[in-house]
Amino acid sequence: MIFANPAGAPELACDECGCRWFDRMAGACYECGAEVPKSEIQAFEAALATYYEKTGNRP
C-alpha cells in the first residue's frame, strides 16, 4: 500500500500488517514476513518519480 507522509512524499507500507519496514535484500516485511509484490514496488517507484518531478526535491 502506498500513502503520503506529512511532507507529501510517498511511502510504501505492507499490505498485510501496515508496517513500513522492509528487508530490501529479501523483499519482505520485517514485521510479518509478507513478500512485497513487484507490482507494489513498481507503483511506489512511479509515485516517487512523480513526487520528484512535482517538487524538484531529488535525493
SVG drawing of the C-alpha trace seen along z (x, -y; Angstrom):
<svg xmlns="http://www.w3.org/2000/svg" viewBox="-3 -22 23 36">
<polyline fill="none" stroke="black" stroke-width="0.4" points="0.0,0.0 1.3,-3.5 0.4,-6.5 1.8,-10.1 3.7,-11.1 3.2,-14.5 5.7,-16.1 3.7,-14.7 6.3,-12.1 5.1,-8.6 5.8,-5.8 5.4,-2.0 3.7,0.0 3.0,3.7 -0.4,4.8 -0.7,7.4 0.2,5.5 0.7,1.9 4.4,1.9 6.7,-0.5 9.9,1.5 11.1,3.9 14.1,6.1 15.2,5.0 17.5,8.0 14.7,10.5 11.9,8.4 9.8,9.0 8.2,7.1 10.3,7.1 7.1,7.3 5.1,10.1 7.4,11.5 5.0,11.0 6.6,10.7 6.4,7.3 4.8,7.7 6.9,6.5 3.8,4.5 3.7,2.6 7.4,1.8 6.9,0.5 3.9,-1.6 6.0,-3.1 8.8,-3.9 6.3,-5.6 4.8,-7.6 8.3,-8.6 9.2,-9.8 6.0,-11.8 6.8,-13.3 10.3,-14.3 9.0,-15.9 6.4,-17.8 8.8,-19.1 12.2,-19.0 13.4,-17.5 15.6,-14.7 18.0,-12.9"/>
</svg>
